[in-house]
Amino acid sequence: MMTNEIDTGPFPLGEENTAYAKYFIGTSYLAPISTEQVQISNVTFEPGCRNNWHIHHASSGGGQILLATAGRGYYQEWGAEPVELRPGDVVNVPAGTKHWHGAAPDSWFTHIAIMVPGEGIDNEWLEPVTDEEYSALA
Protein backbone atom coordinates (compact mmCIF):
# COMPACT_ATOMS: atom_id res chain seq x y z
CA MET A 1 0.00 0.00 0.00
CA MET A 2 1.47 3.34 -1.10
CA THR A 3 1.95 5.97 1.58
CA ASN A 4 2.23 9.66 0.76
CA GLU A 5 3.11 10.58 4.33
CA ILE A 6 6.62 11.94 4.70
CA ASP A 7 8.04 10.73 8.01
CA THR A 8 11.61 11.81 8.73
CA GLY A 9 11.67 10.60 12.31
CA PRO A 10 12.93 13.17 14.82
CA PHE A 11 15.09 15.04 12.28
CA PRO A 12 14.16 17.67 9.67
CA LEU A 13 13.42 16.85 6.02
CA GLY A 14 16.04 19.30 4.82
CA GLU A 15 16.41 20.63 1.30
CA GLU A 16 16.00 18.79 -1.98
CA ASN A 17 19.33 17.06 -2.63
CA THR A 18 20.14 18.87 -5.88
CA ALA A 19 23.93 18.69 -5.40
CA TYR A 20 23.85 14.89 -5.75
CA ALA A 21 20.69 14.53 -7.87
CA LYS A 22 22.66 13.10 -10.81
CA TYR A 23 23.54 10.09 -8.59
CA PHE A 24 19.91 9.32 -7.66
CA ILE A 25 16.85 7.99 -9.44
CA GLY A 26 13.99 10.00 -7.96
CA THR A 27 14.07 12.82 -5.44
CA SER A 28 15.94 12.78 -2.15
CA TYR A 29 16.29 15.36 0.62
CA LEU A 30 19.35 16.14 2.71
CA ALA A 31 19.53 17.68 6.19
CA PRO A 32 23.09 17.96 7.56
CA ILE A 33 23.08 17.18 11.29
CA SER A 34 26.81 17.55 11.94
CA THR A 35 29.68 18.64 9.74
CA GLU A 36 32.32 18.74 12.49
CA GLN A 37 34.48 15.75 13.49
CA VAL A 38 32.10 13.28 11.82
CA GLN A 39 29.81 14.04 8.87
CA ILE A 40 26.24 13.05 9.81
CA SER A 41 23.22 13.68 7.57
CA ASN A 42 19.53 12.89 7.59
CA VAL A 43 18.62 11.58 4.13
CA THR A 44 15.01 11.14 3.03
CA PHE A 45 14.02 9.28 -0.15
CA GLU A 46 10.65 9.60 -1.89
CA PRO A 47 8.98 6.25 -2.78
CA GLY A 48 11.05 4.50 -5.46
CA CYS A 49 14.07 6.77 -4.99
CA ARG A 50 17.47 5.11 -4.73
CA ASN A 51 21.05 6.19 -5.15
CA ASN A 52 23.46 4.74 -7.70
CA TRP A 53 25.83 1.95 -6.87
CA HIS A 54 28.74 3.60 -5.09
CA ILE A 55 31.85 2.94 -3.02
CA HIS A 56 33.21 4.85 -0.03
CA HIS A 57 36.97 4.57 -0.40
CA ALA A 58 39.39 5.27 2.41
CA SER A 59 43.06 4.51 2.73
CA SER A 60 42.71 4.00 6.50
CA GLY A 61 39.41 3.18 8.18
CA GLY A 62 36.39 4.86 6.68
CA GLY A 63 33.10 3.54 5.40
CA GLN A 64 29.56 4.47 6.34
CA ILE A 65 26.92 3.63 8.94
CA LEU A 66 23.22 3.86 8.06
CA LEU A 67 20.62 4.17 10.83
CA ALA A 68 17.07 3.65 9.50
CA THR A 69 14.70 6.05 11.26
CA ALA A 70 11.43 6.10 9.28
CA GLY A 71 9.56 4.32 6.51
CA ARG A 72 10.79 1.30 4.59
CA GLY A 73 13.84 1.02 2.39
CA TYR A 74 16.55 -1.27 1.06
CA TYR A 75 20.30 -1.70 1.17
CA GLN A 76 22.23 -3.98 -1.17
CA GLU A 77 25.88 -4.88 -1.51
CA TRP A 78 27.21 -5.92 -4.91
CA GLY A 79 26.70 -9.68 -5.41
CA ALA A 80 24.39 -10.04 -2.37
CA GLU A 81 20.63 -10.09 -1.89
CA PRO A 82 18.93 -6.79 -0.98
CA VAL A 83 18.12 -6.26 2.70
CA GLU A 84 14.87 -4.57 3.74
CA LEU A 85 15.36 -1.72 6.21
CA ARG A 86 12.87 -0.49 8.80
CA PRO A 87 13.20 2.01 11.67
CA GLY A 88 15.83 0.84 14.13
CA ASP A 89 17.85 -1.17 11.60
CA VAL A 90 21.58 -0.44 11.36
CA VAL A 91 23.87 -1.13 8.41
CA ASN A 92 27.65 -0.97 8.69
CA VAL A 93 29.16 -0.39 5.25
CA PRO A 94 32.89 -1.16 5.23
CA ALA A 95 35.14 1.08 3.14
CA GLY A 96 35.54 -0.30 -0.37
CA THR A 97 32.12 -2.00 -0.48
CA LYS A 98 30.06 -1.42 -3.65
CA HIS A 99 26.45 -0.83 -2.57
CA TRP A 100 23.25 1.22 -2.93
CA HIS A 101 20.38 2.22 -0.64
CA GLY A 102 17.00 3.86 -1.03
CA ALA A 103 13.25 3.72 -0.49
CA ALA A 104 10.88 0.87 -1.16
CA PRO A 105 8.65 1.42 -4.21
CA ASP A 106 5.63 2.17 -2.01
CA SER A 107 7.14 4.00 0.98
CA TRP A 108 9.12 7.08 1.92
CA PHE A 109 12.35 6.13 3.67
CA THR A 110 14.65 8.08 5.97
CA HIS A 111 18.05 7.16 7.36
CA ILE A 112 20.88 8.85 9.17
CA ALA A 113 24.12 8.50 7.20
CA ILE A 114 27.31 8.65 9.24
CA MET A 115 30.58 8.88 7.35
CA VAL A 116 33.17 6.93 9.35
CA PRO A 117 36.37 8.97 9.63
CA GLY A 118 39.39 7.73 7.76
CA GLU A 119 42.23 9.15 5.76
CA GLY A 120 41.52 9.88 2.13
CA ILE A 121 37.74 9.37 2.25
CA ASP A 122 36.37 9.61 -1.26
CA ASN A 123 33.05 8.53 -2.75
CA GLU A 124 33.10 6.84 -6.14
CA TRP A 125 29.70 7.10 -7.81
CA LEU A 126 29.00 4.28 -10.25
CA GLU A 127 26.16 3.09 -12.49
CA PRO A 128 22.48 3.53 -11.59
CA VAL A 129 20.52 0.66 -10.04
CA THR A 130 18.52 -0.47 -13.06
CA ASP A 131 14.74 -0.68 -13.08
CA GLU A 132 15.15 -4.45 -13.55
CA GLU A 133 17.37 -4.77 -10.44
CA TYR A 134 15.04 -2.53 -8.44
CA SER A 135 11.81 -4.27 -9.53
CA ALA A 136 13.26 -7.60 -8.29
CA LEU A 137 12.98 -6.38 -4.66
CA ALA A 138 10.69 -8.44 -2.46
N, C-alpha and C positions, 0 to 999 in steps of 0.2 A: 504494500500500500504506500503510495507516494505521500510524502509529507512536505508541505511548503513552509513549515515552521523552522525558522533559523534559530538554533540553540547553540550558543558559543560557550556554554558552561559559565563559570564565574568571570571570564575575561571578555574584553570588548571585541566586536567584530573587526574593527580596524578599517583600513582603506582597501579598495580593490587593488589587487596585486598586479598592477600594470608593469612594474619593473621586470617581473619574471613571467609575464603572460605568454611569451613565445615558448615557454617550457611546460605549459599546461594545456590540456584539452578541457575547455569549460572555464568558468570564472572562479577564482579563489580570492580570499581576503587575508590581509596580513596586518597583525597588530604586534609590533615589537613590545616585549615585556621588559627585557634587559639587553643592553648593548655593552655593558661593562663586565669585565672578567669572563663571562660566559654569555654567548649570544642565545637568547631565549625568545621565541616568537609564538604567538597564537595564530594558527593557520586554520581558516575555515574554507571548506570546499562546497560548492553547490552540488546538488544531486548529479551524478555522472562525471563530475570533475575529477581529473587525476593528473599528476605530474608525469613528465617523461621519465623513462629509465634514467638513472643517474648514479654517480659514484662520488662519495666524499673521500677524497684522497688526503692523506696526512703522512708525513715522513716519520712522525713519532706520536703515537697515540691517535687521537681524533676519532671521528665517527659521529653518530647522531643518536639521540634518544627521542622517541616519540611517546607522548603520554596522551592517550585518547581521552577526551573530556566530554564529548557530546555527539549524538547521532550514531551512524553506522558507516564504517569505511573498510578499506582493505590495505594490506601491505603485502608485497611480494618481492622475494629475492629471485634473481636470475636462476633458472633451472629448478625452482621449488614451487610448490603449490601456493596459491594466495591464502592469506590468513585474514579472517574477518576480525575487525576491531570494533569494540564497543567501549563506552565510558569505563575507565579504570584499567584498561589494557595498556601494557607497556611493551615497547619494542626497542631493543638495543641493536643498533645498526653498526657493525664494526666498520672501521675505515677500510676502503677498498672493495666494499660489497655493492654490486650492481643491484638496484632495487627501484621500486616506485611505491607511491601511496596516494590514496585519494578516497573520495566518497563512494558509497554504494550507488547504484543507478536510481534508487528510489528514496534516498535520504541525504540530508545535509550531514556533514561530518566535520568535527573540529578536533584538532590535536595541538598540543604544545610541542614544539620542535626545539630541542636543546642541542646545540652544536658542541660536541665534546672537544675541549681544548687540545691542541696538538700543534707541533711545528709544521708549517707549510700547508695548512688546511686549504684545500681548493676543491670546488665542486666541478665535476665534469658532467655536463648535460648531454644526454644521448638521445636515441630515437624515441618517438612517442610510443606509448602503449597503444597497440592497434585496437580498432573496434572489435576485431575477432578475439584477441586476447582478453579484452575487457568483458565481452559478452559471455565468455566462458566461466565467469564468476558464479559461485553457487547462489 
